[in-house]
Amino acid sequence: MIPDFEKILDIFIENLIPETKKSVNKGNKIFGAFIIKKNDLSLHCMGTNNEISNPLFHGEISTIFNFFNEYKKNPKDYYFVSSHEPCSLCLSAIAWSGFDNFLYFFPYKDTDNQFNIPHDLKILKELFNVKNGNYNSDNYYWKSHSILNEINKINNKNINIMNQKIMIIKEKYQNLSKIYQKNKNNNKIPLN
């Protein structure tokens, strides 16, 4: 798997979360993603949720649009990293785009319980009969990885630093969630 999760956590803190805050302040959900090059983990693009413009502009969808508009490179040379486990729309978009992997920070359970956004699990269950979000995470198209689970497998000197960064990320997303939840009835997102 990826050798330097600390760098990925830094991208969340330094790049994705500030952009997500701007998006949430406009009335969008807390979701976002970024794409990094596999060989050096350099950030190539990111995107945040923009459902107030179009209900299909999820964070992952915006990121995919940005990637292909800016780079037009082979997706298999990149890691796709999402703030939250992607919904069924975004799972399909990742497959259709040609990315052979993705990583996510918050699992569906947290999206539902901690952030009060239950639609991912409901749509998977109601439309595809996938219970508890148990889609096939290792399939013909891609492999899915939980960042937190991968970090828990690591036993190195930087684990304490990574755990501190994880706590910062969790706290920042909780704060963003409070803003979104407070204002969600004022926006025009169909599934808010």
Secondary structure, DSSP 8 states (H G I E B T S, - for coil): --S-HHHHHHHIIIIIHHHHHHHHHTT--S-EEEEEETTT--EEEEEE--TTT-TT--HHHHHHHHHHHHT---GGGEEEEEEE---HHHHHHHHHHT-SEEEEEE-HHHHHHTT---HHHHHHHHHH--GGG---SB-SS-EEEEHHHHHHT--STTHHHHHHHHHHHHHHHHHHHHHHHHHGGGS--TT-
